[in-house]
Amino acid sequence: MRIALDAMGTDDYPSPDVAGAVEAAKELGDTIALVGDEDLLKAELSKHKTAGLALEIVHAPQMISMEDRPAEAARTKLESSMHIGMALVESGEADGFVTCGNTGAALAVATLHKIKRIRGVHRPALTSIVPVRGKPFILVDVGANVDSKPEWLLQFAVMGSIYAERVLNRQKPRIALLSLGEEEGKGNALISEASKLLAQSDLNYVGNAEPKEMSTGRTDVLVCDGFVGNIFAKTLEAMGSNLFDAIRDEIDHSLRAKLGGFLMRPAYRRIFRQHDPFEIGGAPLLGVDGVVIIGHGRSNALAVKNAIRQAHQAVEGKIVEAIRDGLGQKSVPSSGQSGGH
């Protein structure tokens, strides 16, 4: 398997990108194609032991920064590491692409310029694998579509269900709609119409779910529009970070607390790993005609390695092929609104 990595993607590029690629090549045995400035990447690779590892460099003279306007950068920076990396997937020279760069630009390059959508997909959806108490669930959409239609949410549910089944190994994944109440009919017009479509489908739809239910294991795939999903995901991340910071502050508060913290350190580390987004690394852009994994800009080497692992699992699980087949099998008549191709 050959995975292309945007080696200019993280905030601290190319150090975490290269280190993560080296670790992924060791663990997975895949060929990792590092896409970016050749001189920078050669210099960074020289800091690592790479003998026997399948690591390649694909030169890209441009990069898309976090400050670039996504649509403009996607249209004008045609020799960027994102464009060239995704072109490898488009041509079949790579099985998947990973980036921790500008998310908006990655969406634009993937959907408008290179890989494009799977036939029949209304809108691709950006996912997040949310690590909750050792049993993560898939949140979809987390920002690709700020305004959505009911039939789009149905497709998000289909694609999320396939990913949960193929990559998270969930049998008959439970699908829920993120809403302000569990009862049927709670929520806005979008949720109400989407609920009707999901109830008519052959998905394992379990109804509405409130945010408080995320830790109960009630759902494997939580579906929402991208505006709500993006805020929800960022709120979860901020609350988790705040909680661990508060625990750290309290441990430093007194000698007794420090002693207790020392004794509890192994447990704290296990809990932190269960909730650390870097243990997941990245999540797929579902609905595009190729494997694309998007990670955090602040990713470290561990996160980059795990994002590459997500790409490996998506390729191995034949996610793209399964979505092609699954949309035809699971979809139902739309609510009458345009899909908006």
C-alpha positions as CSV (number, residue, x, y, z in Angstrom):
1,M,0.0,0.0,0.0
2,R,1.2,3.5,-0.8
3,I,0.0,6.5,1.2
4,A,0.7,10.1,0.2
5,L,1.3,12.5,3.1
6,D,1.2,16.3,2.9
7,A,4.5,16.8,4.7
8,M,3.9,20.5,4.8
9,G,0.6,20.2,6.7
10,T,1.1,20.6,10.4
11,D,1.6,23.9,12.2
12,D,5.2,22.9,12.9
13,Y,5.9,21.3,9.5
14,P,7.9,19.3,8.4
15,S,9.2,17.9,11.7
16,P,6.0,16.2,13.1
17,D,5.0,15.1,9.6
18,V,8.3,13.4,8.8
19,A,8.6,11.8,12.3
20,G,5.0,10.5,12.0
21,A,5.7,9.1,8.6
22,V,8.8,7.3,9.8
23,E,6.9,5.7,12.6
24,A,4.0,4.7,10.3
25,A,6.4,3.1,7.8
26,K,7.8,1.1,10.7
27,E,4.5,0.0,12.1
28,L,2.5,-0.5,9.0
29,G,5.1,-1.5,6.5
30,D,3.5,0.7,3.9
31,T,5.2,3.0,1.4
32,I,4.9,6.6,2.6
33,A,5.3,9.3,-0.1
34,L,6.2,12.5,1.6
35,V,4.9,15.4,-0.5
36,G,6.6,18.8,-0.1
37,D,9.7,20.8,-0.5
38,E,12.4,18.2,-1.4
39,D,15.3,20.0,0.3
40,L,13.4,20.5,3.5
41,L,12.2,16.9,3.6
42,K,15.7,15.5,2.9
43,A,17.2,17.5,5.7
44,E,14.4,16.4,8.1
45,L,14.7,12.7,7.1
46,S,18.4,12.8,7.7
47,K,17.6,13.1,11.5
48,H,15.9,9.7,11.5
49,K,16.9,6.1,11.1
50,T,15.2,5.2,7.9
51,A,17.2,2.1,6.7
52,G,14.9,-0.5,5.3
53,L,11.8,1.8,5.4
54,A,9.7,2.5,2.3
55,L,9.9,6.3,2.4
56,E,9.8,8.4,-0.7
57,I,9.9,12.2,-1.4
58,V,7.6,13.7,-4.0
59,H,8.6,17.3,-4.7
60,A,6.0,20.0,-4.4
61,P,7.3,23.6,-4.8
62,Q,4.3,25.3,-3.1
63,M,2.3,24.8,0.1
64,I,-1.1,26.0,1.3
65,S,-0.8,27.7,4.7
66,M,-3.4,28.0,7.4
67,E,-3.7,31.7,6.6
68,D,-4.5,31.1,2.9
69,R,-8.1,31.5,1.8
70,P,-9.2,28.0,1.0
71,A,-11.0,28.5,-2.3
72,E,-8.4,30.9,-3.7
73,A,-5.5,28.7,-2.6
74,A,-7.1,25.6,-4.1
75,R,-7.6,27.4,-7.4
76,T,-4.2,29.1,-7.7
77,K,-1.6,26.9,-5.9
78,L,-1.7,24.1,-8.3
79,E,1.8,22.9,-7.4
80,S,1.1,22.7,-3.7
81,S,1.6,19.6,-1.6
82,M,-2.1,19.2,-1.4
83,H,-2.7,19.3,-5.1
84,I,0.2,17.0,-5.9
85,G,-0.6,14.6,-3.1
86,M,-4.2,14.2,-4.1
87,A,-3.2,13.9,-7.8
88,L,-1.3,10.8,-6.8
89,V,-4.6,9.3,-5.5
90,E,-6.5,10.5,-8.5
91,S,-4.1,8.8,-10.9
92,G,-4.0,5.6,-8.8
93,E,-0.3,6.1,-7.9
94,A,-1.3,6.3,-4.2
95,D,-4.0,4.5,-2.3
96,G,-4.8,7.3,0.1
97,F,-3.9,10.9,1.1
98,V,-3.3,12.4,4.5
99,T,-3.1,16.1,5.4
100,C,-3.0,18.0,8.7
101,G,-3.1,21.3,6.7
102,N,-5.8,23.9,5.9
103,T,-9.1,21.9,6.2
104,G,-11.1,24.3,3.9
105,A,-8.4,24.1,1.2
106,A,-8.3,20.3,1.5
107,L,-12.1,20.1,1.0
108,A,-11.9,22.4,-2.0
109,V,-8.9,20.6,-3.6
110,A,-10.5,17.2,-3.1
111,T,-14.0,18.0,-4.2
112,L,-13.5,20.6,-6.9
113,H,-10.1,20.0,-8.4
114,K,-8.8,16.5,-8.0
115,I,-10.5,13.5,-6.6
116,K,-14.1,14.7,-6.9
117,R,-17.3,13.2,-5.5
118,I,-18.5,9.6,-5.7
119,R,-21.2,9.6,-8.3
120,G,-24.6,10.1,-6.6
121,V,-23.1,11.9,-3.5
122,H,-24.9,15.2,-2.8
123,R,-22.1,16.6,-0.6
124,P,-19.0,15.0,0.9
125,A,-19.0,15.0,4.7
126,L,-16.1,15.6,7.1
127,T,-16.1,13.3,10.0
128,S,-14.6,13.2,13.5
129,I,-13.9,10.0,15.5
130,V,-14.8,11.1,19.0
131,P,-12.9,9.1,21.7
132,V,-15.3,8.6,24.5
133,R,-14.5,6.1,27.4
134,G,-12.6,3.7,25.2
135,K,-15.4,3.3,22.6
136,P,-15.3,6.1,20.0
137,F,-18.2,7.1,17.9
138,I,-18.3,8.9,14.5
139,L,-19.6,12.4,14.4
140,V,-20.6,13.5,10.9
141,D,-20.6,16.2,9.5
142,V,-18.1,18.4,11.3
143,G,-17.8,21.4,9.0
144,A,-17.9,20.5,5.3
145,N,-21.5,21.7,4.9
146,V,-22.7,24.5,7.1
147,D,-26.1,24.4,5.6
148,S,-27.6,20.9,4.9
149,K,-30.7,19.3,3.5
150,P,-32.5,16.2,4.9
151,E,-31.4,13.9,2.1
152,W,-27.8,15.0,2.7
153,L,-28.1,13.9,6.4
154,L,-29.4,10.6,5.2
155,Q,-26.3,10.1,3.0
156,F,-24.1,11.2,5.8
157,A,-25.7,8.5,7.9
158,V,-25.2,5.9,5.2
159,M,-21.5,6.8,4.8
160,G,-20.9,7.0,8.5
161,S,-22.5,3.6,9.0
162,I,-20.3,2.0,6.4
163,Y,-17.2,3.6,8.0
164,A,-18.2,2.4,11.5
165,E,-18.8,-1.1,10.2
166,R,-15.6,-1.4,8.1
167,V,-13.1,0.5,10.2
168,L,-14.5,0.5,13.8
169,N,-15.8,-3.1,13.4
170,R,-19.3,-2.2,14.6
171,Q,-22.0,-4.7,13.6
172,K,-25.2,-2.9,12.4
173,P,-24.0,0.5,13.6
174,R,-26.5,2.5,15.5
175,I,-27.4,5.8,13.9
176,A,-28.7,8.8,15.8
177,L,-29.5,12.4,14.9
178,L,-28.0,15.1,17.2
179,S,-30.9,17.1,18.6
180,L,-32.1,19.0,21.6
181,G,-34.3,16.2,22.8
182,E,-34.7,12.4,22.5
183,E,-38.4,12.5,21.8
184,E,-39.6,12.1,18.2
185,G,-40.4,15.5,16.7
186,K,-37.9,17.4,18.8
187,G,-35.6,19.6,16.8
188,N,-35.8,22.0,13.9
189,A,-37.3,21.3,10.4
190,L,-34.1,19.8,9.1
191,I,-34.0,17.2,12.0
192,S,-37.7,16.4,11.6
193,E,-37.5,15.7,7.9
194,A,-34.2,13.9,8.1
195,S,-35.7,11.7,10.9
196,K,-38.5,10.6,8.6
197,L,-36.0,9.6,5.9
198,L,-33.8,7.7,8.3
199,A,-36.8,5.9,9.7
200,Q,-37.7,4.7,6.2
201,S,-34.2,3.5,5.4
202,D,-32.7,0.1,6.3
203,L,-30.1,1.7,8.6
204,N,-30.1,0.9,12.3
205,Y,-31.7,4.2,13.2
206,V,-32.2,4.7,16.9
207,G,-33.8,8.2,16.9
208,N,-32.6,11.5,18.3
209,A,-29.7,11.8,20.8
210,E,-28.9,14.7,23.1
211,P,-25.2,15.7,23.7
212,K,-25.4,14.2,27.2
213,E,-25.8,10.8,25.7
214,M,-22.5,10.8,23.9
215,S,-20.8,8.9,26.8
216,T,-23.5,6.2,27.2
217,G,-22.5,4.2,24.1
218,R,-26.0,4.6,22.7
219,T,-24.9,5.5,19.2
220,D,-22.0,4.5,16.9
221,V,-22.7,7.3,14.4
222,L,-24.0,10.8,15.4
223,V,-25.4,12.8,12.4
224,C,-25.8,16.5,12.2
225,D,-25.2,19.4,9.8
226,G,-21.7,20.8,9.5
227,F,-22.4,24.0,11.5
228,V,-23.7,22.2,14.5
229,G,-21.1,19.5,14.2
230,N,-18.2,21.8,14.0
231,I,-19.2,23.7,17.1
232,F,-20.0,20.5,19.0
233,A,-16.6,18.9,18.2
234,K,-14.7,22.0,19.1
235,T,-16.7,22.4,22.4
236,L,-15.9,18.8,23.3
237,E,-12.2,19.4,22.6
238,A,-12.1,22.6,24.6
239,M,-13.9,21.0,27.6
240,G,-11.6,18.0,27.7
241,S,-8.5,20.3,27.6
242,N,-10.0,22.5,30.3
243,L,-10.8,19.5,32.5
244,F,-7.3,18.0,32.3
245,D,-5.7,21.5,32.9
246,A,-8.0,21.9,36.0
247,I,-6.9,18.5,37.4
248,R,-3.3,19.4,36.8
249,D,-3.7,22.8,38.7
250,E,-5.4,21.0,41.6
251,I,-2.6,18.4,41.9
252,D,-0.1,21.3,42.2
253,H,-2.2,23.0,44.9
254,S,-0.8,21.1,47.9
255,L,1.7,18.5,49.0
256,R,-1.1,16.0,49.8
257,A,-2.6,16.5,46.3
258,K,0.8,16.1,44.7
259,L,1.2,12.8,46.5
260,G,-2.2,11.6,45.5
261,G,-1.5,12.7,41.9
262,F,1.7,10.8,41.9
263,L,-0.1,7.6,43.0
264,M,-2.9,8.2,40.5
265,R,-0.5,9.0,37.6
266,P,-0.9,5.7,35.7
267,A,-4.7,6.0,35.9
268,Y,-4.6,9.6,34.7
269,R,-2.4,8.6,31.8
270,R,-4.8,5.8,30.7
271,I,-7.7,8.2,30.9
272,F,-5.8,10.9,29.0
273,R,-5.0,8.4,26.2
274,Q,-8.6,7.4,25.9
275,H,-9.6,11.0,25.3
276,D,-6.5,12.2,23.4
277,P,-7.5,13.2,19.8
278,F,-3.9,12.5,18.7
279,E,-4.6,8.8,19.5
280,I,-7.1,8.9,16.6
281,G,-5.0,11.2,14.4
282,G,-7.4,12.1,11.7
283,A,-10.7,11.2,10.1
284,P,-12.0,10.7,6.6
285,L,-13.6,13.0,4.2
286,L,-16.5,10.7,3.2
287,G,-18.1,10.9,-0.2
288,V,-15.0,11.7,-2.3
289,D,-13.8,9.1,-4.8
290,G,-10.6,8.3,-2.9
291,V,-9.4,8.0,0.6
292,V,-8.6,11.4,2.1
293,I,-7.8,11.7,5.8
294,I,-7.7,15.2,7.5
295,G,-6.0,15.8,10.8
296,H,-5.4,18.7,13.2
297,G,-3.0,21.4,12.3
298,R,-1.4,21.2,15.7
299,S,-0.8,17.4,15.2
300,N,2.4,15.9,16.7
301,A,4.3,12.9,15.3
302,L,1.9,10.5,17.1
303,A,-1.2,12.1,15.5
304,V,0.4,12.1,12.0
305,K,1.3,8.4,12.4
306,N,-2.2,7.6,13.5
307,A,-3.7,9.6,10.7
308,I,-1.7,7.5,8.3
309,R,-3.0,4.4,10.1
310,Q,-6.6,5.7,9.5
311,A,-5.8,6.0,5.8
312,H,-4.4,2.4,5.8
313,Q,-7.6,1.1,7.5
314,A,-9.9,3.0,5.1
315,V,-8.1,1.5,2.1
316,E,-8.0,-2.0,3.7
317,G,-11.7,-1.7,4.5
318,K,-12.5,-0.7,0.9
319,I,-14.5,2.3,2.3
320,V,-14.8,4.1,-1.1
321,E,-16.0,1.0,-2.9
322,A,-18.5,0.3,0.0
323,I,-19.9,3.8,-0.1
324,R,-20.4,3.5,-3.9
325,D,-22.4,0.3,-3.4
326,G,-24.0,1.4,-0.1
327,L,-25.6,4.6,-1.4
328,G,-27.6,2.6,-4.0
329,Q,-28.7,-0.1,-1.5
330,K,-29.6,2.1,1.5
331,S,-30.9,5.3,0.0
332,V,-34.7,6.0,0.0
333,P,-36.8,8.5,-1.9
334,S,-35.8,12.1,-1.0
335,S,-38.0,14.6,0.8
336,G,-38.5,16.4,-2.4
337,Q,-35.8,19.0,-2.0
338,S,-33.1,19.3,-4.5
339,G,-29.8,17.5,-3.8
340,G,-27.9,20.5,-5.0
341,H,-25.1,18.9,-7.1
